[in-house]
């Protein structure tokens, strides 16, 4: 229990300490950050499966709930384990020239937020950490904030992921309202009840949008390539093992509830399949190494999403295992690309060739990572890729799904050959910096990842029973009879599909120039999703211009306009709701209206109309008095002398105050209305008057409390309150705290006015100007 809380709290607390420690440690701050990450990893390893609930906002069903199971532990191990290696890698990569205090503060903040996401047992608590990851990733992507590409990538990432987060919040709110709780464990026990509710489809769609945006699924994938403007350690961490996996984590959490929903298989599987194909197709054409890795990440995330969409236990097992494997080989490849950029001064593929002679260790590491991603035997990627192909072939998609999976895998082999062969072999090219092997300190983290890749590829049992099986059991909500992960399953259709993908990729690589030329003919050059984003938010800024236009129309600087907008919106919402809900006014039994009441109402209306048309302030005060004084007479006719007296006092005080401030006010100016222009003020006034009338009638016809409440007040006003006037007894005794609050407000206001007057007198006494 303590380990789970400490693993979340430690990086969050350390994040706030990093800028302070930087003053004393300077370049050695990375060592301290590595120690924090390593201790966090140890805490994660020591954390058992457990549940803990600490009340937070019980009225809303929101608690500080921690739930650790196999699915959460899988992600926590990746977050803390890969995070430790990334922090260690960043020490020689960044050096002392960067603002390390900020960098490690952002990185540890992100680590703590991600651990909070995967350990949260309450959906709303998970959302809080979810958005914290978006904020910290925005800071990390835009770490080099003076660069245009960093600003562009950070803004795009936060706009898309925040938009998805808002949709996710709506889905969580619906899900929690329908289920009566935000506790994940309680919702999982109500699957049948949830699926039978008419709003559950809306909740599912909103939650899927949140997951798709975070995990860069088509068509929301466009933010991830531009996020490569971040330093390479950030890319290796956020975009291979953590942030982009958050959406997959959510999908795994939702799987027990929604996998039988009619929309689950077609939507999730289709989005994953399209994302895998689009990512592979675009990755082949890129010339920047980090862009290739970014798009390959999109493709691999689509592969995992496709597996979850199949809705079978075997596919879920393959998804969990490939999620683990992808984090290892993709983090390794990002680190190697960072070394190449660090040592040669470029990431452009046309400028890189024959690097294996100058960088033999990096070349070997890159070959291991690329071969694993391509699915070469004896590496961990081969095992999970086989499981993926088997699951697709055995699903309802049949031959069509197998054909698409094989084609996408062929493209994966093609860009893996670019990463693992093209830049390392052949004649060396001239680069901005003379290439040389990276230092031992920068090579240690990718070397450890390479060892894991090979070890798991040969002995998958190292992670199957301890990590993969508990994760799958947590998703499936119980043990399942699943195939054993093994290196050899015989001659199967999946093995044939793997051979076709590897062999076809090699053939395509042999004719790479012709293949790229053909691909570019099918790639949109002008009309694509990035162009749409630029049109709306960046270059043309359509959204910003529209927002400015609306703001300029609303924020005019005149109180009368703000009042018209506020009251007009209230009228539209109120009557619009009545029309949609087909609400009517109940039948009322009203007292008869006599001629005196009608006369007084006519005077009140005349005074209200006159107050809007006069040009003299004195005439305006007299017109307003024609509203207030007849109203006091109306109260007297209705046998409410206390209200009548109060109204008279208010009218007198108001008139005196108006007369006192007249010398300080400008003369009233009445602007002529344009011919043919609609009188908005008149419409708003009529609407507000109608709203007040309808609300009064509805309130008079409503019976929120039984009649005995009124009877009780009448019977007990003298016995308990000592007064014959029921209204006074209610105000002074039965609502004594309310009256005391009003008196307190008036007292505070009076004291404030008194202090302002005293300050002004003191200032004048000292010779100052008022």
N, C-alpha and C positions, 0 to 999 in steps of 0.2 A: 504493500500500500504506500509506504513512504517513498519507495523507489520511483513509483510512477509520478507522484507529485514533484519529487526532487528533479526528475529528468526533464519536466516541463519548466520548473521554476529556475533551475540553474542557468541555462543559456539565456533566459529572459533577464534575469538579474545581472548576469555578466555583460549582457549587451549594453546596459546603461552604465556600466563601469568602464567599458573600453575607452571612451574618449578621455576619461580622467587618467587611467593607467598609461595612456599613450604619452603623457607629459613626462613620465619617468622611464618607461621602458623603450620608447621609440621603436626601432626596427625589431626589437625583441618581443613586441606585443603579440606577434604571430605565435610565439612559443606559448604564451599564456592562453591565447585563444585555442590553440591545439590541445592544451591540457584540459580546458573546459569541455571541449568536444569529446575528448577521450573519456573523461569521467562520466559524461552524459551517456556515452555508449556503454560503459560498464554498468551504469544504473539500468539502462534498457535491458541489457542481457540478464541482469539479476531480477528484473520485474516479473513476477508470476502473473498468471491469469487471475483477475480480481475485478470487483466492482465496489465503488465507493460513491455515496451520495451525500453532499453537504448542502442543506437548504440555502437558497439564494433569493429567488423571487417566487415563493411558493404560490402566491395568488395567481401568477401567470403560468405556473407549471414549469418554471425555469430553475434548475438546480445546477450546482457545480458537481456534475456527475462524471466520474471517471470509470471507464469500462475498458479493461484490457483483455483481449482474446487473441486467438491466433492470427486473425486478419490484421488487427492493429499492431501486433508485435512484428509481423513481416515488414510493415511500412516503417515502424519505429527503428528496426535494425538497419534498414536502408538509410533512413534520415540521419541517424547518429553515426553509423559506420562509414557511409560514403562522405558524410559531412566531416568526419575527423580526417579522412584522407585528403579532402579538398582543402581544408584549412592548412594542413601540413604542406600541401602542394603550393599554396598561395604564398608561403614565406619566401622561397627563392624567386617565384614568378613576379611578385609585385616589387619586392625590394623595399628600400627606405624612401623612395621618391614620392610615394602615394600617401594620401591621408588615411593611414592605417586605422586610426581611431574610429573613423566613420565606417570604414569597410568592415571591420570585424564586429562592430556594433550592429550593422545591418544584417550581416551573415548569421550571427548568433540569435538575433531577433527572429529571423526567418526560421532557424532551426527550432526554437522554442514554440513558435506558432504552428509549425507543421506537426510537432509532437502533440500539441494541444488538439489539433484536428483529428488525429488518428486515435487519441486516447479519450476523446469526449464521448460520454454516454448520453448526453442530452443534445438534441438537435440544434437548439438555439445556442448552446455553448459552442458547439462545433461551428456554427455560422460565425460567431465572434472571432474565433481563431482563423477561420477560412478567410475572412476579409483582412485580418492582420497579415496573412501570407501575401495577399495582393498588395498591401501597402509596402511591406518590406521588400517584395520583389521589384516593385516600382523603383524604390530607392537603389536597389542593387543594379538593375538594368540601366538606370540613369546615373550610375556612379561617376562616370566621366561626363559630368553635366555640361561641360563647355562644348562638347561635340554635338553637331546637329543630328547625327545618326542615333546617338544615345537618347537625346530628347525625343526624337521621333519614335524610337522603339519603346521607350518607357511609357509614353503617352498612349500609344496604340495598345500596349499590353494592359494598362490599367483601365482603359475605356472598355475593352472587350470583356475582360475578366470581371470588372465591377458590374457591367451590365448583366452578365450571366449570374453574378452573385445576387443581384436584386431579384432576378427571376427565381433563383434558388430559394431566397427568403420567402417569396410568395408561396412556393411549393411546400416549404417546411411549415409555414403557417397553416395552410390548408390541411396538410397531413396531420399536424398536431391537433387542430380543431376537430377534424373528423374522428381521429382516434382518441381524443380526450386526454392526451398526454404528449409531451415532447421527449419522454424517455424512450430510447431506442429499443431496449429490451421489451418494454411493454407494448410498443407498436408491432414488434415482430410476432407477438402472441396474438395479434388481432388481424392477421392477414385476410381472413375471410370477410370480416366486418368491413375492413378498409376497401377491399376490391368491390364490395357491393354498393358502395356509396357513389352517387352520380358525380361528385366533384373529384374523385380520385384520378380520373383521366387528366383533368387540368393540372392537378398536383404533379402527376408523372411527367407531363410535358415540360413544366417549369423546372422541375428538378433535373431533367435530362439536359435542358439548355444550360443550366449551371455547370453540370459535369462536362458537357461538350466544350464549352468555352475555356474551362480551366485546363482540359487535356488537349486543347488545340485540335479538335475534330472539325472536319469540313462541315460548314463553310466558315467556321470561326478560327481556322488554323493560321490565318495570315499574320497574327501577332508574333508567333514563335520565331520565324526567320529574322525579323527585325530586332528581336530581343538579343540576338547575337552581338549587338553593340556593347554588351556588358563585358567585363573582364572574363577571360576564359575560366578561371575558377568558379565564377558565378554560373556560367553556362554549364560547366561540368556538374554542378550541384543542382541548380534549379531545374534545368531543362533536360536532365537525364534520369535523375533518381527521386526528385521530390515534388516540386510544384506541379509539373505536368502529370504526375501520378495522382494528384489529389482528386481529380475527376474520376479516375479509375477506382480510387478508394471509395468514393461515394457510390459509384455503380455497384461495387461489391457489397456495400452496406444495403443498398436498395434491392439487390437480387432476391433475397428471401421473400420480400413483399410483392414485387412486381413481375417476377420472371414468368408468371402464368397469365399476366395481363395481355390482351390481344395486341396491344401496340408494342410490347417489349421486343419481341423477336424481329418484326419487320423494321422498326425504327433503329434500334441499337445496332443490329447486325448490318443493316444497309449503310448507316453512317460510318461504322467501322470499316466496312469493305471499301466504300468510296474513298475514305481518308487514306487507307493503306495504298490504294492504287494511285491516287493523286500525289501523295507524298513521294512515292517511289518514282513516278513519272517526272516530277519536278526536280528531285534530287539529282538525277542523272545529268541534268542540263546545267547545273550550277558550276561556277568556276572558283568560288570561294569555299575553302575547306569547311569553315564553320557553317556556311549556308547549306552545304551538302549534309553535314551532321544534323542541322536543325530540321531539314526536310526528311531525313531518314528517321529522326525521332518521331515526327508526325506520322510517318508510315508505320513504324513499330507500335505507336500508341493506337493507331487504327487497327492493327492486327489484334491487340489485346482487347480492344473494344468489340471487335467482331466476335471474338471468342465469348465474351460475356453475353453478347446478343443472341448466341445460339441457344442459350437457356438450358444446357445440359450439364450434369455434374462433370463429365469428362472434359468439356470445354472450359469449365471453371477451373479445373485442375491445371489445364494447359495455360490458362491466363495467369494464374498465380505464379507458376514456375517461370513463364517467359517474362513476367514483370520483374522477377528477381534477376534473371539472367540479363535482361536488357539494361538494368541499372549498372551492372558490372562492366559489360563491354562498351556501353556508350560513355560512361564516365572515363574509362580508359582512353577511348578515342578522342574525347574532348581534351584530355590532358596531353596526349601526344600532339594534337594539332596546336595546342598552346605552346608546347616546346618548339615545334617547327616555326611558329610565328615569332617566338622569343629569340630563336637562334638565327633565323634567316631574314627577319624583317618583313615577311610577306606570307599571305595565305593563298595567294592566287595560284591555281593549279597549272596554268600555262607557264609560269615562271619556276615551277618546281619539278625537278627530275634528277634521278641518280643520287638521291640523298643518302642511300644506304651506306655509301663509302665513308661519308663524314659522320653519319649518325647511325651506326649499326644497331645499337640497343633500342633506340626509338623505332627503327625500322622493324625490328623483331616484335616489339610491343604492338605496333600498328597492324602488323600482319595477323597477330593473334586476335586482336579486337575485331578487325574486319572479317576474318574467317569465321569467327563465332557469330557475328551478325548475319553472315551469308548462310550459315547452317552447315559448316564443314564438320564432318565427324570428328569425335574425340574432344569437342569443345561444347560448353554448356548450351550455346545457341542451337546447336544441332538437335539436342534432345527436345527442347521446347518447340522448335520449329516442326519436328516430326509430329509431336502431339497436336500442334495446330492443324497441320494438314490432315491428320487422322480425324480430328473433330469435325472439320469442314466437310471432308469426304463422307463421313457418316451422318451428316445432318440432313435436314429436309431440303437443303440447297442442292445436294447431290452432285452431279457431274458439272453443272454450271458453276457452283461455288468452288469446286475443285479446280476448274479451269482458271477462274479469276485468281484464286490463291496461288496457283502455280505461276501465272503470268506476273503477278506482283512480286513473287519470290525471285523470279528471273531478273526483274529490274533491281531487286535488292542485291543480287549477286553482281550485277553490272556496276553499281556505284561502290560496292565493297571492293571490287578490283581496282577502281580508281583510287580509293583510300589506301589499299594495302599493296598495290603494285605500281601504278602509274607514276607516282611521285618518288618512288624509291629506286626504280630501275631506269636504265637508259643513260644517255649522256647527261652529265650535270649542266644545269643552266646557271647563268649569272643571276645572283639574288642581291637585294640591297645590302645584306650583311653576309660575310663569309660563313657558311654553315659549319657548325661543329657540335659535337655531342653535348647534351645538357649535363648539368652538374649532377652528382649522385643524389643530392637532396631532392632535386626535382624529379628524378627518375624513380625514387622509392615508391611513391603512391601508385603510379600506373603499374609498376612491377608487382606489387601486392595484388592488384586487381587481376593481372594476367595469371598469377598463380591460382587465384580463386576460379578463374574461367577454366583453366586446364583441369584443376582438381575436381570441380563439379562435373565437367564433361566426362571424365573417366569414372569417377565415383559419385554418382548423383545421390547415393544414400547419405552423403554428408549433410545434405540439406533437406532431403525428402521428409524424413520422420520428424526432424526437429523444427522445421520452418514451414515447408510447403503443405504437408498434411494437416497440421493444426489450422493453417490459414484457410484451406479449402473447407474444413469442417466448420469453421466459424461462418463462412459464407453460406454453406448448405444447411446450417443450423443442426448439425449432427454428423456422425460418421457415415461414409458412403463406401460402397464396394467399387473402388476405383482401380484402374490398372496400375501396376507397379512401374515406376520410372526406371527404365533400363536402357543400356546402350544399344542393345540389339533385340529387335522384336521379329526378326525374320524378314522375308521378302514380302512386303506389304505395299498397298497402293501408295501410302505416304512415302515410302522409300523411292518408288518410281518417280513420284512428283518431285522429290528432292533432287534426284539425278537429273531430271529434265531441267529444273531451275538452275542447277549448278552448271550443267553442260551448255544450256542455252545462254546463260550469262557469259560464259567464256567465249562462245561464238560471237555474241553481240559485242564483246569487248575487243575482239579481233578486228571488227569493222566499225569501231567506235565513231570515227568522223561521219560516216554515212548514217549511222544510227542517230547521232545527235542532229544532223541536218534534217532527217525525217521527223524527229520529235519536235523540232522547232517550228516546222510547218503546221503542226497541230496545236501549238501553244498560243493562246490569245496574246496579242501584242498590245492592244489598246483597251479592250473591254474585259476586265477581270476584277476580282474582288479587291485587290489592292488599289486599283484605280477608283473603285467605288468608295473605298475608305478615304482616299486622298480628296475625292470630290466633296465628301461630306464633312471631313474634319481637318484636313491638312492644307492642301494647296488652295482649293476653291472655298473651303470653310463654309459650306452651305448651312450647316447646322449652327455654327457660331453667328453667321450673318442673320439667320432667322431668329436666333435668340436675342441678338442685339436689336432687331427690328421690333420684336415683341416687348423687350424691356423699355425701349425708347417710347413706345406707345403707352406703356403702363406707368413708368417712373417719370411722370411729368413734372414733379415738384409741387403740385397743387393738391392740397388735402381733399378738395371736392372730387377730384378724379379718383383718388384712392378710395374714398367713401363710396363713390358710384360703382367702382369695380367690385368692392367687397360686398356691398348690399345686393348688387345685381347678380353676382354669383350665388349668393345665398337664396335669392328668389328663384333663380333658375333651378338650383339643386332641389329646393323644397318642392316646388310644383312639378318638376320633372319626376321626382320620386313618387309623388302622389299619382301622377298619370301612369307611370310604369306599374306601380303596385295597385292601381285602380282603387285608390282609397277615396272615401267620400266622407261627408260631414254627417254625423249621426243626428237623428231627430232630437230636437231640443224643446223643452218646455220653458219658455221665456216669459218674463213679466211684461205686462202691457206697457206701451210707451205713450206717455201723455203729451199734450201740446207744449208744456213747458220744457220737457226734455228735447223735443224737436227744435224749439226755438234756440235753446242753448247750443245744441249741436250745430245749427246753422251759423250762429255767431262764431263758434270755434273754427268751423271750416273757412268762414270768411276771413278771420284773423290769420289763419295759416297761409291762405293764398296771398293775402295782402303783404305778409312778411317777406315773400319772395319777389315782390314787384316794386316795393318802395325804394326810393333813392336816398332818403334821409335816415340817419341813424335814430333820431328821436321817433320818427314815424315807425321805424322797424321795431323799437322797443314797445311802442303802443300797440302795434299789431300782435306782437308776441303776448302782450298782456290780455288781448282779446281771446287768446287761447287758454291761458292759465286761470284767469279769474272766473270765467263762465264754468270752467271745469270744477272749481271749488264749489260753485252753486249747484252743479250737477251732483257732486258728492253729498251735499246737504240734502237735496231732494231724495237721494237714495238712502237717507238715514245713516250717513257716515260722517258725523260732525267732526270727529278727530281727524279724518282724512281731509275734510274741507279746511279745517284750521291749518293743518300742515301745508296744504297747497297755497293758502293765502300767504303764510310766512315765507315759503320758498319764492313766491312771485315777488314779494316785496324785496327780499334780499337780492334776488337776481337783478331786479330793476336798478337797485342802488349800485350794485357792482358794475352794471353796464354804464351807468352815468359816470362812475368814477374813472373808468378806463377810456371814455370817449376822447378826452384830449390827446391820448397817445395813439389813436387809430386813424388811419387814412379814411377819406371820404369814400362812401360806397360807390363803386363803378358798375354800371349795368351794361354789359356788352351786347350789342344787337345780334340777334340770332340770324344766321345765314338763311336766305329764302330757300324753302324746300328741304332744309336740314331737319332731321328727326330730333325732337327734344328729348335727349337721353335722360336728363334729370327728371323730367315729368314722368317718363316711363318707370324709372327706378322708384320714384316716390309712390306712384300708383301700385307698383309691385310690392313694395315694403308694406304699404297700408293694407293691401289684400292679404299679404302673409300674416300680418298681425291679427287681422280679423279672423282668418281661418284658424290660426293657432289658438286664439281665444275661444272660438266655437268648439274646436276639438278638445281643448282642455276642459271646457264646461261640460262637454258630453262624456268625457272619460270618467271612469270610476276606478281610479287606481287604488283607492282605499275604501273599505266598507263604510256605510253611513254611520256606524256606531262611533267612529273616530270623532266626527263633528259633534255627535250627541255627547260623547264623553267630555269634550272641551267645554260645551255649554253647561253640563251638569257640575263640573269641577272647577270652573273659573272662580267662583266665589269661595267654595270650600277650601281649595288648595292655594289659590292666588290672592284671595281677599279682595276681589274687585268684581263689580257688576259689568264692566265693559270687557267683553270677551276678547276683543281685538287687543286691547292694552295688556290684558293678562297674558295672552299668547306672546306678545312682543317682549314683555319684561320678565316673565317667569318661565313659561314653557319654552321660549326661544331666547333665554337669557344670555347664553354664550354667544349667539349670533349678534344680539344687540351690543354686548360687551365688545365684540370684535369691531363693530362699526364705530363705537365710541373710541376704541383704541386707535383706529385708522385716523379719525378726525383729530385726536390728540397729537399723534405723531406729525400729521400735516401742520397743525398749528405750531408745534414746537419748531419745525423746519422753517416756517415763515418768520417766526420770532428770531431765530438765529440768523437768518439772512438779513433781517432789518438791523440787528445789532452789529453784524459784520460791516454793513454799509455805513452805519453811523461811526463805528471805530475807524474805518478807512477815511471818512471825511474829516474826522477829528485830527487825524495825523497829516492832513494836508493833501491827501490823494484825491483823485477825480473819480466820481461815481460812474 
